[in-house]
Amino acid sequence: MRIFKLASVVICIASLLSCNNQNKKKSEDTAMVTVKTNEEIVLDKSVVKLKEVLGSLKYADSFPRNITKGQKEWNVVGVRDWCSGFWPGVLWYAYEYSNDEVLKAGAEKFTEPLKTIAYTPADNHDVGFMVYCSYGNGYRLTGNEEYKKILLAAADTLATLYSPKVGTILSWPNMKHEFKYNTIIDNMMNLELLFWAAKNGGDKKLYDMAVSHADVSMKRLVRPDYSIYHVTCFDEKTGEFIEGKTHQGYADESMWARGQGWGIYGFAMSYRETGKEEYLATAQKLADHFIERLPEDGIPYWDFDDPKIPNAPKDASAAGVVACGMLELSEQLKDEKLKEKYLNAAKDLITRLSSDEYLSGNTNDALLLHSTGHFPNNSEIDVPIIYADYYFMEALLRLRKIESKNI
C-alpha cells in the first residue's frame, strides 16, 4: 500500500512538473509572438492609418502628393504628375507587411490608371518613379503577368529618352531651353526599371543604357568632395559636358540633401545590378559625406549649405531616401564593420523619423511631417510629401527583413 501511495505521489509530482514546463513554454512562445520591434510597431500604426485614408479617397486617377499646412487631407494630382506612383507604392508596401486584402485591392485600384504611362511618349525621366514604384512592387508581390508586360513597355518608353551621344537619359525634355540637354541625379533611381527589364525579357541594350548613364553620372554629377550636383548640362550634338547646376538646392555648389540621397541609393542599387566596384565605392563615399555633415539632431536640413541654418527647414523625405540607400549599401558590402556602420546609420535615421517630432499621428493623413520639395520655387516647404511616406515605408520593411535574418 505504501509503495502504491508513493508511486501515486511521484506520478502527481511528475505531472505537475510537466504541466509547469508546458505552461512555461507556452508563456515563452507567447512572449516571442507578442514582442515587436520598433519598426513593426510603427508599421502596425501606419497600416491602420493607411486603410482609413484609403477609404476616404474616391477617385483612382487622383493621387496624394502633399498636404497644405493647417489642412488634414492630401492634395491630389493626376496620372502624369511625377509623384503619381508613390501612393500605390505605399499601399503595396502596407499590403506586403499586413497581408490585408483591402490594402491589396486599394493598391491594384490606384496602380491600374498608371498603365497609360507605359504606352505614351515619355515627357520626362520619371517613368521609373511612376511605374516601377507601382507596377514594380505589384509584380514583385503578386506575379501578375499583365504587370510584367506593362513594366517592360515602360522600360522601352523610358529608353526613348536615351542619347548615345551624351550617354545618358534626358531628364527634362521640356526644360532644354534652360538646361540644354540635362541629366539629373534623381534619374539614377529610374535605372532600376531598365536593369529589371533587361533581365526579365526586355532588350539587353537596356542594361547597357543604364550602365552608360550611371558611368556618366558618376563622372559629371558627383563632385570631388562627394557632394552632388542636381543637374548636369551637355551639348546635345557633341555630348560635351557644359556645367553642373543645383536647380532645387540653395546654390549650384551647395549640397542639396535629397540629391545626396538619390546618389547614395542609386549607385548602391547600380552596384547590386552590375557588380561594378566603382559604383559601390561611390555610394560609400557619398554616404560618408552625408554622415559627416549631418546636424546634431540627425535629420538633414533641405540643403546642407543654407546660410539660415539652424533656422532652415528640414527634409524628412531626404532622410527616408538616405535610410533606404544606407540599407541597400549595407546589404551589398562584405566587410562586417562597414555593413554595421551603414546599417546603424540607417537605423538612426529611421528611429528619428519614427519619433513624435516627425510622425504625423492625428495631425493629418500623411505618415511623416517636415519634408521640403522645391525650396527655391517656394513649393512644398516643411509639409508632408508622398514620396517621404513611400521611402519611410520601404525603409521600415527593409530594416525588418534585415533584422529577421540576423535573429
DRENMAR-351152 format. One record per residue (C-alpha): x, y, z; residue number from 1. Coordinates in nm, 4 decimals, m for minus. Layout:
<midrens>
+----------+----------+----------+-----+
|       px |       py |       pz |   i |
+----------+----------+----------+-----+
|        X |        Y |        Z | NUM |
...
+----------+----------+----------+-----+
</midrens>
This chain:
<midrens>
+----------+----------+----------+-----+
|       px |       py |       pz |   i |
+----------+----------+----------+-----+
|   0.0000 |   0.0000 |   0.0000 |   1 |
|   0.2857 |   0.2373 |   0.0884 |   2 |
|   0.4527 |   0.1615 |  m0.2447 |   3 |
|   0.1278 |   0.2353 |  m0.4273 |   4 |
|   0.0833 |   0.5675 |  m0.2448 |   5 |
|   0.4476 |   0.6617 |  m0.3076 |   6 |
|   0.4101 |   0.5838 |  m0.6771 |   7 |
|   0.0966 |   0.7967 |  m0.6929 |   8 |
|   0.2789 |   1.0882 |  m0.5329 |   9 |
|   0.5675 |   1.0568 |  m0.7783 |  10 |
|   0.3255 |   1.0488 |  m1.0716 |  11 |
|   0.1455 |   1.3588 |  m0.9441 |  12 |
|   0.4705 |   1.5484 |  m0.8965 |  13 |
|   0.5898 |   1.4490 |  m1.2432 |  14 |
|   0.2562 |   1.5567 |  m1.3878 |  15 |
|   0.2754 |   1.8929 |  m1.2131 |  16 |
|   0.6315 |   1.9487 |  m1.3342 |  17 |
|   0.5274 |   1.8566 |  m1.6870 |  18 |
|   0.2336 |   2.0989 |  m1.6733 |  19 |
|   0.4562 |   2.3721 |  m1.5363 |  20 |
|   0.7102 |   2.3163 |  m1.8131 |  21 |
|   0.4379 |   2.3207 |  m2.0766 |  22 |
|   0.2885 |   2.6391 |  m1.9343 |  23 |
|   0.6338 |   2.7962 |  m1.9193 |  24 |
|   0.6959 |   2.7013 |  m2.2820 |  25 |
|   0.3567 |   2.8405 |  m2.3836 |  26 |
|   0.4360 |   3.1589 |  m2.1951 |  27 |
|   0.7737 |   3.1875 |  m2.3661 |  28 |
|   0.6173 |   3.1207 |  m2.7086 |  29 |
|   0.3522 |   3.3826 |  m2.6432 |  30 |
|   0.6168 |   3.6306 |  m2.5395 |  31 |
|   0.8098 |   3.5614 |  m2.8595 |  32 |
|   0.4988 |   3.6241 |  m3.0665 |  33 |
|   0.3891 |   3.9408 |  m2.8917 |  34 |
|   0.7243 |   4.1215 |  m2.8606 |  35 |
|   0.7574 |   4.3512 |  m3.1616 |  36 |
|   1.0412 |   4.5595 |  m3.2932 |  37 |
|   1.0119 |   4.9358 |  m3.3081 |  38 |
|   0.9694 |   4.9296 |  m3.6842 |  39 |
|   0.6882 |   4.6750 |  m3.6534 |  40 |
|   0.5084 |   4.8958 |  m3.4043 |  41 |
|   0.5335 |   5.1889 |  m3.6461 |  42 |
|   0.4269 |   4.9689 |  m3.9374 |  43 |
|   0.1213 |   4.8484 |  m3.7428 |  44 |
|   0.0108 |   5.2050 |  m3.6809 |  45 |
|   0.0849 |   5.3028 |  m4.0396 |  46 |
|  m0.1240 |   5.0182 |  m4.1796 |  47 |
|  m0.4251 |   5.1222 |  m3.9711 |  48 |
|  m0.3893 |   5.4815 |  m4.0819 |  49 |
|  m0.3383 |   5.3958 |  m4.4492 |  50 |
|  m0.6548 |   5.1858 |  m4.4521 |  51 |
|  m0.8505 |   5.4785 |  m4.3134 |  52 |
|  m0.7057 |   5.7199 |  m4.5685 |  53 |
|  m0.7640 |   5.4716 |  m4.8495 |  54 |
|  m1.1321 |   5.4628 |  m4.7607 |  55 |
|  m1.1556 |   5.8403 |  m4.7951 |  56 |
|  m1.0069 |   5.8590 |  m5.1480 |  57 |
|  m1.2768 |   5.8232 |  m5.4101 |  58 |
|  m1.1012 |   5.8521 |  m5.7460 |  59 |
|  m0.8347 |   5.6062 |  m5.8592 |  60 |
|  m0.6813 |   5.8529 |  m6.1043 |  61 |
|  m0.6190 |   6.1160 |  m5.8350 |  62 |
|  m0.3051 |   6.0543 |  m5.6309 |  63 |
|  m0.1935 |   6.2042 |  m5.2967 |  64 |
|   0.1034 |   6.4385 |  m5.3298 |  65 |
|   0.1234 |   6.6861 |  m5.0376 |  66 |
|  m0.0760 |   6.8358 |  m4.7519 |  67 |
|  m0.1044 |   7.2106 |  m4.7067 |  68 |
|  m0.0143 |   7.3390 |  m4.3603 |  69 |
|  m0.3221 |   7.3514 |  m4.1409 |  70 |
|  m0.5115 |   7.1005 |  m4.3550 |  71 |
|  m0.5696 |   6.7328 |  m4.2830 |  72 |
|  m0.6329 |   6.5756 |  m4.6230 |  73 |
|  m0.3995 |   6.5131 |  m4.9152 |  74 |
|  m0.3854 |   6.7435 |  m5.2152 |  75 |
|  m0.4095 |   6.5154 |  m5.5169 |  76 |
|  m0.2551 |   6.5143 |  m5.8649 |  77 |
|  m0.3215 |   6.3367 |  m6.1923 |  78 |
|  m0.1642 |   6.0363 |  m6.3592 |  79 |
|   0.1109 |   6.2303 |  m6.5361 |  80 |
|   0.2446 |   6.4002 |  m6.2239 |  81 |
|   0.5878 |   6.2594 |  m6.1395 |  82 |
|   0.4635 |   6.1627 |  m5.7913 |  83 |
|   0.1682 |   5.9533 |  m5.9098 |  84 |
|   0.3350 |   5.6162 |  m5.8497 |  85 |
|   0.4230 |   5.6701 |  m5.4854 |  86 |
|   0.0735 |   5.6342 |  m5.3355 |  87 |
|   0.0044 |   5.2933 |  m5.4932 |  88 |
|   0.3604 |   5.2026 |  m5.3901 |  89 |
|   0.2825 |   5.2934 |  m5.0288 |  90 |
|  m0.0266 |   5.0722 |  m5.0448 |  91 |
|   0.1736 |   4.7821 |  m5.1876 |  92 |
|   0.4211 |   4.8138 |  m4.9005 |  93 |
|   0.1366 |   4.8228 |  m4.6482 |  94 |
|  m0.0097 |   4.5097 |  m4.8076 |  95 |
|   0.3307 |   4.3387 |  m4.8046 |  96 |
|   0.3544 |   4.3874 |  m4.4302 |  97 |
|  m0.0067 |   4.3217 |  m4.3319 |  98 |
|  m0.1298 |   4.0771 |  m4.5983 |  99 |
|  m0.4551 |   4.2735 |  m4.5785 | 100 |
|  m0.6735 |   4.2163 |  m4.8837 | 101 |
|  m0.8341 |   4.5592 |  m4.8525 | 102 |
|  m0.4938 |   4.7203 |  m4.8954 | 103 |
|  m0.4132 |   4.4899 |  m5.1857 | 104 |
|  m0.7365 |   4.5874 |  m5.3596 | 105 |
|  m0.6545 |   4.9534 |  m5.2996 | 106 |
|  m0.3044 |   4.9107 |  m5.4392 | 107 |
|  m0.4454 |   4.7444 |  m5.7501 | 108 |
|  m0.7058 |   5.0164 |  m5.7897 | 109 |
|  m0.4535 |   5.3009 |  m5.7794 | 110 |
|  m0.1938 |   5.1147 |  m5.9848 | 111 |
|  m0.4209 |   5.0462 |  m6.2825 | 112 |
|  m0.4550 |   5.4070 |  m6.4105 | 113 |
|  m0.0754 |   5.4352 |  m6.4448 | 114 |
|  m0.0747 |   5.1868 |  m6.7318 | 115 |
|  m0.1027 |   5.4767 |  m6.9761 | 116 |
|   0.2466 |   5.5979 |  m6.8780 | 117 |
|   0.3991 |   5.2851 |  m7.0300 | 118 |
|   0.2277 |   5.3311 |  m7.3658 | 119 |
|   0.2518 |   5.7044 |  m7.4311 | 120 |
|   0.5615 |   5.9054 |  m7.5320 | 121 |
|   0.7906 |   5.9886 |  m7.2412 | 122 |
|   0.7968 |   6.3560 |  m7.1493 | 123 |
|   1.0355 |   6.3100 |  m6.8550 | 124 |
|   1.2625 |   6.0559 |  m6.6872 | 125 |
|   1.0133 |   5.9923 |  m6.4060 | 126 |
|   0.8625 |   5.6939 |  m6.5878 | 127 |
|   1.0577 |   5.4831 |  m6.3403 | 128 |
|   0.9152 |   5.6537 |  m6.0334 | 129 |
|   0.5630 |   5.6376 |  m6.1724 | 130 |
|   0.5615 |   5.2799 |  m6.2995 | 131 |
|   0.8283 |   5.0901 |  m6.1044 | 132 |
|   0.7045 |   5.2093 |  m5.7633 | 133 |
|   0.3513 |   5.0995 |  m5.8533 | 134 |
|   0.3589 |   4.8145 |  m6.1062 | 135 |
|   0.7070 |   4.7072 |  m5.9957 | 136 |
|   0.6024 |   4.6469 |  m5.6374 | 137 |
|   0.2766 |   4.4978 |  m5.7575 | 138 |
|   0.4534 |   4.2464 |  m5.9803 | 139 |
|   0.7047 |   4.1602 |  m5.7084 | 140 |
|   0.4231 |   4.0784 |  m5.4650 | 141 |
|   0.1681 |   3.9161 |  m5.6963 | 142 |
|   0.3479 |   3.7836 |  m6.0031 | 143 |
|   0.0702 |   3.9291 |  m6.2189 | 144 |
|   0.1866 |   3.8738 |  m6.5787 | 145 |
|  m0.0068 |   4.1761 |  m6.7030 | 146 |
|   0.2011 |   4.3889 |  m6.4676 | 147 |
|   0.5176 |   4.2441 |  m6.6175 | 148 |
|   0.4100 |   4.3395 |  m6.9704 | 149 |
|   0.3407 |   4.6950 |  m6.8591 | 150 |
|   0.6785 |   4.7201 |  m6.6846 | 151 |
|   0.8602 |   4.6028 |  m6.9971 | 152 |
|   0.6694 |   4.8548 |  m7.2082 | 153 |
|   0.7529 |   5.1295 |  m6.9588 | 154 |
|   1.1236 |   5.0454 |  m6.9796 | 155 |
|   1.1120 |   5.0782 |  m7.3574 | 156 |
|   0.9334 |   5.4109 |  m7.3220 | 157 |
|   1.1950 |   5.5406 |  m7.0776 | 158 |
|   1.4713 |   5.4260 |  m7.3138 | 159 |
|   1.3461 |   5.6592 |  m7.5868 | 160 |
|   1.4985 |   5.9454 |  m7.3867 | 161 |
|   1.8474 |   5.7937 |  m7.4083 | 162 |
|   2.1119 |   5.9772 |  m7.6110 | 163 |
|   2.4029 |   5.7650 |  m7.7394 | 164 |
|   2.5977 |   6.0853 |  m7.7981 | 165 |
|   2.5754 |   6.2006 |  m7.4358 | 166 |
|   2.5436 |   5.8529 |  m7.2888 | 167 |
|   2.2569 |   5.9385 |  m7.0533 | 168 |
|   1.8786 |   5.9577 |  m7.0367 | 169 |
|   1.7442 |   6.3081 |  m7.0944 | 170 |
|   1.5727 |   6.4079 |  m6.7706 | 171 |
|   1.3640 |   6.7138 |  m6.8554 | 172 |
|   1.2838 |   6.7425 |  m7.2282 | 173 |
|   1.0636 |   7.0456 |  m7.1643 | 174 |
|   1.3428 |   7.2335 |  m6.9835 | 175 |
|   1.6092 |   7.2184 |  m7.2541 | 176 |
|   1.5680 |   7.5923 |  m7.3060 | 177 |
|   1.7067 |   7.6447 |  m6.9548 | 178 |
|   1.9378 |   7.3476 |  m6.9013 | 179 |
|   2.0172 |   7.2350 |  m7.2583 | 180 |
|   2.0484 |   6.8544 |  m7.2670 | 181 |
|   2.0143 |   6.7770 |  m6.8981 | 182 |
|   2.0655 |   6.4821 |  m6.6677 | 183 |
|   1.9690 |   6.4972 |  m6.3005 | 184 |
|   2.0767 |   6.2867 |  m6.0044 | 185 |
|   1.7153 |   6.1727 |  m5.9421 | 186 |
|   1.7423 |   5.9795 |  m6.2668 | 187 |
|   1.9767 |   5.7272 |  m6.1043 | 188 |
|   1.6722 |   5.5814 |  m5.9303 | 189 |
|   1.4927 |   5.5164 |  m6.2579 | 190 |
|   1.7754 |   5.2976 |  m6.3870 | 191 |
|   1.6338 |   5.0148 |  m6.1758 | 192 |
|   1.3465 |   4.9806 |  m6.4233 | 193 |
|   1.5955 |   4.9380 |  m6.7090 | 194 |
|   1.8081 |   4.6881 |  m6.5163 | 195 |
|   1.4978 |   4.4912 |  m6.4219 | 196 |
|   1.3644 |   4.4844 |  m6.7781 | 197 |
|   1.6968 |   4.3721 |  m6.9259 | 198 |
|   1.6940 |   4.0555 |  m6.7134 | 199 |
|   1.3201 |   3.9886 |  m6.7382 | 200 |
|   1.2646 |   3.9595 |  m7.1103 | 201 |
|   1.3444 |   4.3105 |  m7.2294 | 202 |
|   1.6118 |   4.4210 |  m7.4748 | 203 |
|   1.9630 |   4.3637 |  m7.3371 | 204 |
|   2.0550 |   4.7111 |  m7.4634 | 205 |
|   1.8548 |   4.8486 |  m7.1716 | 206 |
|   2.1288 |   4.7223 |  m6.9408 | 207 |
|   2.3956 |   4.8965 |  m7.1480 | 208 |
|   2.1989 |   5.2215 |  m7.1401 | 209 |
|   2.1671 |   5.2044 |  m6.7624 | 210 |
|   2.5387 |   5.1369 |  m6.7181 | 211 |
|   2.6340 |   5.4216 |  m6.9506 | 212 |
|   2.4010 |   5.6570 |  m6.7660 | 213 |
|   2.5488 |   5.5581 |  m6.4296 | 214 |
|   2.9051 |   5.5973 |  m6.5621 | 215 |
|   2.8434 |   5.9480 |  m6.6957 | 216 |
|   2.6522 |   6.0477 |  m6.3804 | 217 |
|   2.9363 |   5.9241 |  m6.1628 | 218 |
|   3.1830 |   6.1302 |  m6.3649 | 219 |
|   2.9787 |   6.4501 |  m6.4022 | 220 |
|   2.7238 |   6.4698 |  m6.1207 | 221 |
|   2.9500 |   6.3634 |  m5.8361 | 222 |
|   3.1832 |   6.6411 |  m5.7214 | 223 |
|   3.5410 |   6.5822 |  m5.5981 | 224 |
|   3.4291 |   6.6206 |  m5.2338 | 225 |
|   3.1479 |   6.3664 |  m5.2912 | 226 |
|   2.8629 |   6.6079 |  m5.2731 | 227 |
|   2.6358 |   6.6078 |  m5.5774 | 228 |
|   2.5108 |   6.8445 |  m5.8428 | 229 |
|   2.1391 |   6.8246 |  m5.9038 | 230 |
|   2.1715 |   6.8869 |  m6.2787 | 231 |
|   2.4421 |   6.8451 |  m6.5408 | 232 |
|   2.4132 |   7.0143 |  m6.8795 | 233 |
|   2.5587 |   6.8764 |  m7.2031 | 234 |
|   2.5922 |   6.9802 |  m7.5657 | 235 |
|   2.3370 |   6.7574 |  m7.7337 | 236 |
|   2.5236 |   6.7457 |  m8.0661 | 237 |
|   2.8710 |   6.6709 |  m7.9349 | 238 |
|   2.7947 |   6.5116 |  m7.5971 | 239 |
|   3.0371 |   6.7569 |  m7.4350 | 240 |
|   2.9839 |   6.8398 |  m7.0677 | 241 |
|   2.8982 |   7.2075 |  m7.0164 | 242 |
|   2.8307 |   7.2671 |  m6.6462 | 243 |
|   2.6816 |   7.1390 |  m6.3225 | 244 |
|   2.3923 |   7.3165 |  m6.1500 | 245 |
|   2.1755 |   7.2619 |  m5.8435 | 246 |
|   1.8242 |   7.3546 |  m5.9514 | 247 |
|   1.6390 |   7.2558 |  m5.6344 | 248 |
|   1.9213 |   7.3308 |  m5.3920 | 249 |
|   2.0395 |   7.6548 |  m5.2344 | 250 |
|   2.3150 |   7.7226 |  m5.4908 | 251 |
|   2.4937 |   7.5475 |  m5.7760 | 252 |
|   2.7791 |   7.4370 |  m5.5497 | 253 |
|   2.5681 |   7.3612 |  m5.2413 | 254 |
|   2.4804 |   7.0156 |  m5.1099 | 255 |
|   2.1107 |   6.9512 |  m5.1685 | 256 |
|   2.0052 |   6.6851 |  m4.9184 | 257 |
|   1.7639 |   6.4782 |  m5.1243 | 258 |
|   2.0006 |   6.4779 |  m5.4203 | 259 |
|   2.2662 |   6.3228 |  m5.1977 | 260 |
|   2.0102 |   6.0557 |  m5.1100 | 261 |
|   1.9302 |   5.9785 |  m5.4729 | 262 |
|   2.3023 |   5.9352 |  m5.5308 | 263 |
|   2.3662 |   5.7046 |  m5.2350 | 264 |
|   2.0703 |   5.4822 |  m5.3175 | 265 |
|   2.1148 |   5.4978 |  m5.6948 | 266 |
|   2.4799 |   5.3967 |  m5.7012 | 267 |
|   2.4335 |   5.1260 |  m5.4366 | 268 |
|   2.1480 |   4.9820 |  m5.6438 | 269 |
|   2.3591 |   5.0050 |  m5.9605 | 270 |
|   2.6337 |   4.8051 |  m5.7905 | 271 |
|   2.3778 |   4.5425 |  m5.6936 | 272 |
|   2.2702 |   4.5114 |  m6.0567 | 273 |
|   2.6153 |   4.5223 |  m6.2187 | 274 |
|   2.8823 |   4.4279 |  m5.9668 | 275 |
|   3.0892 |   4.7297 |  m6.0763 | 276 |
|   3.3078 |   4.8124 |  m5.7780 | 277 |
|   3.3346 |   5.1815 |  m5.8673 | 278 |
|   2.9599 |   5.2191 |  m5.8066 | 279 |
|   2.9936 |   5.0667 |  m5.4606 | 280 |
|   3.2896 |   5.2903 |  m5.3765 | 281 |
|   3.0986 |   5.5964 |  m5.4954 | 282 |
|   2.7928 |   5.5063 |  m5.2881 | 283 |
|   3.0138 |   5.4651 |  m4.9794 | 284 |
|   3.1865 |   5.7995 |  m5.0244 | 285 |
|   2.8558 |   5.9757 |  m5.0837 | 286 |
|   2.7173 |   5.8119 |  m4.7702 | 287 |
|   3.0234 |   5.9058 |  m4.5646 | 288 |
|   2.9977 |   6.2676 |  m4.6744 | 289 |
|   2.6292 |   6.2723 |  m4.5787 | 290 |
|   2.7014 |   6.1257 |  m4.2339 | 291 |
|   2.9868 |   6.3708 |  m4.1741 | 292 |
|   2.7652 |   6.6711 |  m4.2449 | 293 |
|   2.4538 |   6.5661 |  m4.0527 | 294 |
|   2.3441 |   6.8132 |  m3.7832 | 295 |
|   2.3316 |   6.7037 |  m3.4208 | 296 |
|   1.9648 |   6.6071 |  m3.4298 | 297 |
|   2.0372 |   6.3572 |  m3.7077 | 298 |
|   1.7892 |   6.4794 |  m3.9732 | 299 |
|   1.9214 |   6.6823 |  m4.2687 | 300 |
|   1.8193 |   7.0347 |  m4.3494 | 301 |
|   1.6798 |   7.0650 |  m4.7024 | 302 |
|   2.0250 |   7.1873 |  m4.8130 | 303 |
|   2.3374 |   7.1452 |  m4.6011 | 304 |
|   2.4659 |   7.4883 |  m4.7073 | 305 |
|   2.1606 |   7.7048 |  m4.6465 | 306 |
|   2.3036 |   8.0089 |  m4.4604 | 307 |
|   1.9864 |   8.0275 |  m4.2489 | 308 |
|   2.0727 |   7.7042 |  m4.0672 | 309 |
|   1.9659 |   7.6281 |  m3.7933 | 310 |
|   1.6534 |   7.8215 |  m3.8928 | 311 |
|   1.6182 |   7.6396 |  m4.2241 | 312 |
|   1.3530 |   7.3727 |  m4.2958 | 313 |
|   1.4305 |   7.0046 |  m4.2589 | 314 |
|   1.3664 |   6.7380 |  m4.5212 | 315 |
|   1.2236 |   6.4116 |  m4.3865 | 316 |
|   1.1977 |   6.2819 |  m4.7429 | 317 |
|   1.5755 |   6.3095 |  m4.7825 | 318 |
|   1.6222 |   6.1168 |  m4.4579 | 319 |
|   1.3906 |   5.8414 |  m4.5843 | 320 |
|   1.5674 |   5.8102 |  m4.9190 | 321 |
|   1.9088 |   5.8021 |  m4.7489 | 322 |
|   1.7904 |   5.5395 |  m4.4984 | 323 |
|   1.6902 |   5.3126 |  m4.7880 | 324 |
|   2.0186 |   5.3835 |  m4.9627 | 325 |
|   2.2207 |   5.3053 |  m4.6491 | 326 |
|   2.0327 |   4.9760 |  m4.6053 | 327 |
|   2.0988 |   4.8884 |  m4.9702 | 328 |
|   2.4648 |   4.9748 |  m4.9219 | 329 |
|   2.4902 |   4.7719 |  m4.6029 | 330 |
|   2.3492 |   4.4648 |  m4.7766 | 331 |
|   2.5987 |   4.4901 |  m5.0640 | 332 |
|   2.9129 |   4.5188 |  m4.8537 | 333 |
|   3.1125 |   4.2153 |  m4.7414 | 334 |
|   3.3137 |   4.3796 |  m4.4633 | 335 |
|   3.1181 |   4.3270 |  m4.1414 | 336 |
|   3.2313 |   4.6532 |  m3.9789 | 337 |
|   3.1266 |   4.8535 |  m4.2835 | 338 |
|   2.7963 |   4.6691 |  m4.3060 | 339 |
|   2.7283 |   4.7569 |  m3.9440 | 340 |
|   2.8312 |   5.1196 |  m3.9956 | 341 |
|   2.5739 |   5.1875 |  m4.2669 | 342 |
|   2.3100 |   4.9672 |  m4.1059 | 343 |
|   2.3404 |   5.1690 |  m3.7851 | 344 |
|   2.3308 |   5.4971 |  m3.9795 | 345 |
|   2.0065 |   5.3831 |  m4.1444 | 346 |
|   1.8615 |   5.2707 |  m3.8116 | 347 |
|   1.9349 |   5.6090 |  m3.6606 | 348 |
|   1.7533 |   5.7902 |  m3.9413 | 349 |
|   1.4546 |   5.5550 |  m3.9149 | 350 |
|   1.4412 |   5.5949 |  m3.5356 | 351 |
|   1.4420 |   5.9728 |  m3.5632 | 352 |
|   1.1730 |   5.9695 |  m3.8318 | 353 |
|   0.9685 |   5.7395 |  m3.6063 | 354 |
|   0.9693 |   5.9960 |  m3.3245 | 355 |
|   0.6768 |   6.2171 |  m3.2275 | 356 |
|   0.8560 |   6.5088 |  m3.3901 | 357 |
|   0.8264 |   6.3577 |  m3.7382 | 358 |
|   0.5389 |   6.1098 |  m3.7249 | 359 |
|   0.2151 |   6.2812 |  m3.8210 | 360 |
|  m0.0094 |   6.0892 |  m3.5817 | 361 |
|  m0.3501 |   6.2576 |  m3.5810 | 362 |
|  m0.2214 |   6.5821 |  m3.7322 | 363 |
|  m0.3165 |   6.4852 |  m4.0888 | 364 |
|  m0.3473 |   6.1926 |  m4.3311 | 365 |
|   0.0265 |   6.1578 |  m4.4015 | 366 |
|   0.2718 |   5.9348 |  m4.2187 | 367 |
|   0.5527 |   6.1918 |  m4.1928 | 368 |
|   0.5766 |   6.5652 |  m4.1335 | 369 |
|   0.8518 |   6.8127 |  m4.2285 | 370 |
|   0.9551 |   6.7432 |  m4.5864 | 371 |
|   1.0752 |   7.0030 |  m4.8357 | 372 |
|   1.0168 |   6.9710 |  m5.2088 | 373 |
|   1.1413 |   7.2700 |  m5.4112 | 374 |
|   1.2556 |   7.5427 |  m5.1736 | 375 |
|   1.3878 |   7.7892 |  m5.4375 | 376 |
|   1.0483 |   7.7724 |  m5.6073 | 377 |
|   0.8690 |   7.8255 |  m5.2744 | 378 |
|   0.6968 |   7.4917 |  m5.3275 | 379 |
|   0.6170 |   7.2207 |  m5.0699 | 380 |
|   0.8193 |   7.3651 |  m4.7812 | 381 |
|   0.8014 |   7.1905 |  m4.4432 | 382 |
|   0.4941 |   6.9849 |  m4.5322 | 383 |
|   0.4073 |   6.6159 |  m4.5753 | 384 |
|   0.5015 |   6.4865 |  m4.9222 | 385 |
|   0.4007 |   6.1443 |  m5.0533 | 386 |
|   0.7478 |   6.0245 |  m5.1506 | 387 |
|   0.8614 |   6.0772 |  m4.7909 | 388 |
|   0.5954 |   5.8268 |  m4.6827 | 389 |
|   0.6958 |   5.5884 |  m4.9620 | 390 |
|   1.0631 |   5.5698 |  m4.8694 | 391 |
|   0.9807 |   5.5637 |  m4.4989 | 392 |
|   0.7637 |   5.2548 |  m4.5517 | 393 |
|   1.0346 |   5.0973 |  m4.7660 | 394 |
|   1.2998 |   5.1657 |  m4.5027 | 395 |
|   1.0861 |   5.0147 |  m4.2256 | 396 |
|   1.0212 |   4.6999 |  m4.4278 | 397 |
|   1.3823 |   4.6616 |  m4.5382 | 398 |
|   1.5119 |   4.7005 |  m4.1838 | 399 |
|   1.2582 |   4.4458 |  m4.0584 | 400 |
|   1.3762 |   4.1917 |  m4.3172 | 401 |
|   1.7416 |   4.2502 |  m4.2345 | 402 |
|   1.6825 |   4.2111 |  m3.8606 | 403 |
|   1.4766 |   3.8948 |  m3.9106 | 404 |
|   1.7734 |   3.7385 |  m4.0947 | 405 |
|   2.0036 |   3.8208 |  m3.8035 | 406 |
|   1.7877 |   3.6551 |  m3.5368 | 407 |
+----------+----------+----------+-----+
</midrens>
